[in-house]
Structure formats: C-alpha cells, structure tokens
C-alpha cells in the first residue's frame, strides 16, 4: 500500500500543477488579453481613416488583412510568446526585469549593488554559468569602462517604463471611447458630449474596481472576455462563409507586396492604424509576475490568437462586399450575423446586447495595461527609480498581484482629461500607436543585450533577432511619427514628464546616498568624544536606519553631538533592495557586531527582492532580534565572536558575509556560553523597556557652486517629489509613537 501511495503522489502533484496552470490561464483572459482582444473594434476604422480612404478595392482590403495577420503572427506570437517570455527574471517580466537581469550578471547597469555581502545568495549561485563569449565580454567591458553608456542604458529603460505608463492612460481611453462611439450607429444625431459622458462613467467604474485585486478582477472579467472571443470568432466564421471565403488567401505575403505596390506612400502611412492590432502584446510580458509563462502561452496560442485571426478575416470578408461601411464595419457586421443565425430578435433590438458586451469587453481590455503599470512602477520604486507610493498586495499566494492607490487615481484622472479633451478616437489612436511601438522597440533592444550577455549566444543570433524584429518595428514607428502633429505628441509628453520625474528621483536618491557614504563617522572617533559630551546609555533598543552598510551614518553622529544619549542596545539597520525578484527568508538578514561586546552595537543588513513583501514593524522587530540572538550563538560556536574596531568597520561586512553563508538555525536557539546567555538576557530585557526607531529627516539641496541644471533637478524637481511622496517612516509602517526623526541638511 505504501508503494502504491508513493506512486500516486507524483500524479497528484502533476494534477495539482495542471489545475493551477489552467486556473491561471483562465484568470489571464480577464487581465492580460483584453487589450489585444478588443482591437478589432477600431483597427480597420483607424487604418482606413487617412489617405487610404482613396483605396477601397478588394486588393487593398486583403492587403490590410495580410498585414494584420503577419503582424499578429510575428510580434505577439513569435517575438513575445516564443522569445521574450523566456527572458523572465525568476518569473517576473517587464522592461525592468530585463534590466535587473543585466545589473545582476554584469556591471552594465547603474543599479548594481553586488559586493561580498550578496555574492553567496542562492539566486546568484543558480544563475547560468555558461562560458563567456568574446562578444559578451566586449559588450560588458564597454559598459564597465564608459559611465555614459550605463546612463544611456538606464534612460532607455526608463523611456520604456514611461511609455508603459503612457499606455496606462491611452489604452482605457481608446478602448472605452471606441466601444461607446458605436452608439451613434443607432442614434446618429446623438451629441458627442453624451457619448463622452458615458465613456467617463465607464472609466470611473473600471478604476473603482481595481482595489479588489487582480485575482478577483480576473475572475470577474474572464467570463466576459471569453464570451467576447467566442462572439467575434463566431461572427468571423459566419462572415467568411457568407461574404467571401477567398479572404483566407490573404495569409500569403504576396498580398502585402501587392498592397504597397498599389497604395505606395499612402499604404505606408496606414501602418499607424495597423499597429493597433498588437496593442496589449507587451502586457503579456509585463503581467508575467501575476501568472506563469506556461499559462500565458497556453491561453494565447490555443484561444486568443485563432479567435483574433478569425475575427479580422471575417471583418475583411464583410468589407469586400460593403465598402461603404469602412468607418463602421465592426458594428455593421454584427447584426447581420445575429439576425441570420439566431433570428431571435428584430435588428433594432439585437444591437443593444452586442453593444453592452462590446463595452464590457473594452473595460476588460483596459485591465491588462493597468495591471502592467502597477507591476512596473512597483519594480521602479523598489529599485530607487520612482517616488515612494503605497503598495497593497492583493493576493497572499501570488505576491506579484498588487494595487497602488495613488497611481490608480492618477491614471483615472488623466484618462478622464484625455477623454474630455480629445473626444475623437482617431486622434487618440495616433497617440496610442506611437506609445505601443516605442515600448516594443525598447524591449527588442534590451533583448539583444540579454541574448549576448545573459544567454551567451552568438552575436549572429542576437543581430538576427534585432534586425528582423527591430526593422519591422521601426517601419511602424516611422509611420506613427508622421502623425505626431495629429495627436501623436500626447504619449511623448506623458513619457517626457514620467522620464524627468524618475530620472530626477534616481539622481537625487543616489546623491543623498553618496553624501551619507562620504560623511560616515568612525565609531571610535564618536565614542572618544564621550567624556566631553557626557554620553549616557538609556534603557531600550534603538533601531537606527541608514543607507550605509558600514560605519556610523552622519545623522546618528549629529543626534549624539546635540543630544548625548543613545540606547543600551543599538542596531544600525540598512535596508537594501537587490536586483532580484525575491530573496529567500533564510538569506534576508546579515548581522555583524561593531566594537567590543560591552558596547552592544550591531550592524544589520536586511535584503529584499524588488517583489518581496515587507514585514510590518512588530514582525520586523521579532525577526531582527531573533536573528541577532542566532548570530550570537553561531558566532560563539564558530569562533567568530571577535571584536571589530569601528575604524575597521569594513571587516564587519566580511564577517557578516561569512556568517551569512552558514545554515540558518530553524529550531529554537540554545545558548551554551555564559557570556552569550547574559547578552541574550540583556537583549530581552531591553526589548521590554521599549524599541525606538531613529530615521533621518533630510533636506537635500544642491551646493551653491553647482550648475543650474543640477540645482533645478535637486532643488526643484527632486524636492517637489520628495515633499509629495510618502515619508520613509510611513512607507515602512513605523509606529508614530516610537519614531525619532533627526533633521539634516545635505549639501550635495
């Protein structure tokens, strides 16, 4: 019986994994694929809205269909599903995930924090150890030698992030307004203000649902999108059979050649409308942290892709027989299908149920980019490239599912402004296409570096990738640029503002950390002033937060010289976010001692991944004190309870790294040494006396001799962002009654 039970265990695990994958694939319909799936509403309308209106013959319609088919096949299916999803960062996707991979495996990024403290992490040991190629070494050496190249790379990454944020504004606006505008087919004299008002109501309802979390929204929206895909694929099949079965010939690339031969420059200009068929493809990668690679691949390949192909083919078949309906072909083809196939309602009543389904589907379509925006802003915030905002984890099992209230309401406000200000889907579509293609081209450029430096493939394969996909995306980009004056400027403005804000925040944060590192104080020097200052030790434990991994932060020295007293047990806490998604719990804490044992001063480095969930203050206190107790036990047993002088504080880090490599004690700690027992007893007694948190309340200003650009960046932009972002104590959940803030002025 035991053998039989053991044989069934792998099968049960397989079935559980299979069910989980199916469940995630089902949820992905309501989160990832809505934008892609609702594109048929406006692709043909946007494509034939410009000079292509002069070309309305079958050859042009089939040429557009062929372009749509091959664009869907090459970019979402081949590029993203096959290649880009394979470049995940331990299950996380998006532009910053690619960048974090490069930062962790080389010195190509500006976010590197690799040193001896982090080298022994399991996630670093699990990285691929393939042999370096000559090209990868050349590229890495080039970035290491040239600081300007690393700055440019970070700016390119931030540009991609900025465009994703811009997509978060344009996607809901374009999708909802396109669906709502269909009401004019039945009410042609309706004033556009009523249409805009309806769209605003739908948008507000969409953003009001976000606080329920991705998994709940996914369960709510998934049935709507599945019904939508079944509807448009059924309509497509009917229209192909009814109007023109010959449209299936458009899968031949010959029709693309024939299209450009006939239309020439007008056909090239129409590519700005065709690119809208792949809006939402980037969300498959950006939303990867919410799901899994296999679930996303399964849902797209088996359901979304074939349904979209059938929908576009059916609409093209209808257009070949009804060229007068080019500007409203999607809604015009639906009543005909429903009347002929169902014959349940008269035509004037059939329209409204379909209109409601289409509107709900566009709401679902907006969810993909909203979730992607939350994910990528969370990564930027953790790595110091975005101001502090509130992150709410909406799922206990999948930590990538998050909600950011400030960003949610900001996106809603901007969506309403764009909807009320533009009102026209053609103008918004021009802006939408440019934002989409820029994000995709940035991903292609980063993939070139990933293929060479991380996957360590030959430069020929990397060049083949970037030439093939990059040239295709640049072709679309060139067509979108011609529409900058007609709405295409909007995503550029959004991206510029977001890029300036993120760059200024990263620059200001790095200057602040550099100042603290350069002005750290030696412990021996500080304690030598004790007799003259009259230093006293008060009961309790003091947690002093600092950004330096060694030495005494200038904030603490400033406090002691003005108020000569500190707690009997002091722990200098340095919180570090690494360029990895998650850090194992056993590897999060590094503990070291500063000075002789009678000082009771410790140094603690707490390491988080950029997707890790942080503890609240009570749990953090308990974890920290337990780790200090375990450190004392291990140090005694390993013979490492050595006194580390403050003037050689760098050796603390090395000792911490060596101790961190030892196995964590997971059972109750037993203390054998008399000295250790006494020290732990004192630790417990001091905790009962109270725990205080000390943080610096810093004001960073540029030095008077600095350039105008630096003064403007630090004093104006960074100062504005710092004043309007969440305070560090609030972001960390520090109790207000236990907080000590020390005012400091940093002239950087």
Buried (B, 14 or more C-beta within 10 A) or exposed (E): EEEEEEEEEEEEEEEEEEEBBEBBBBBBBBBBBBBBBBBBBBBBBBBBBBBBEEBEEBBBBBBBBBBBBBBBBBBBBBBBBEBBBEBBBBBBBBBBBBBBBBBBBBBBBBBBBBEEBBEBBEBBEEBEEEEEBEBBBEBBEEBBEEEEBBEEBBBBBBBBBBBBBBBBBBBBBBBBBBBBBBBBBBEEEEEEEEBBEBBBEBBEEBBEBBEEBBBBBBBBBBBBBBEBBEBBBBBBBBBBEBBBEEBBEBBBEEBBEBBBEBBEEBBBBBBBBBBBBBBBBBBBBBBBBBBBBBBBBBBBEEBBBBBBBBBBBBBBBBBBEBBEBBEBBBBBBBBBBBBEEEEEBEEEEBBEEBBEBBBBBBBBBBBBBBBBBBBBBBBBBBBBBBBBBEBEBBBEEBBBBBBBEBBBEBBBEBBBEBBBEBBEBBBBBBBBBBBBBBBBBBBBBBBBBBBBBBBBBBBEEBBEBBEBBBEBBEBBBBBBEBBBEBBBBBBBEBBBEBBBBBBBBBBBBBBBBEBBBEBBBBBBEBBEBEEEBEBEBEEBBBBBBBBBBBBBBBBBBBBBEEEBEBBBBBBBBBBBBBBBBBBEEEBBBBBBBBBEBEBBBBBBBBBBBBBBEBBEBEEBBEBBBBBBBBBBBBBBEEEBBEEBBBEEBEEBBBBBBBBBEEEBBEEEBEBEBEEBBEBBEEBEBBBEBBBBBBBBBBEBBBEEEBEEEBBBBBBEBBBEBBEEBBBBBEBBEBEEEBBBBBEBEBEB
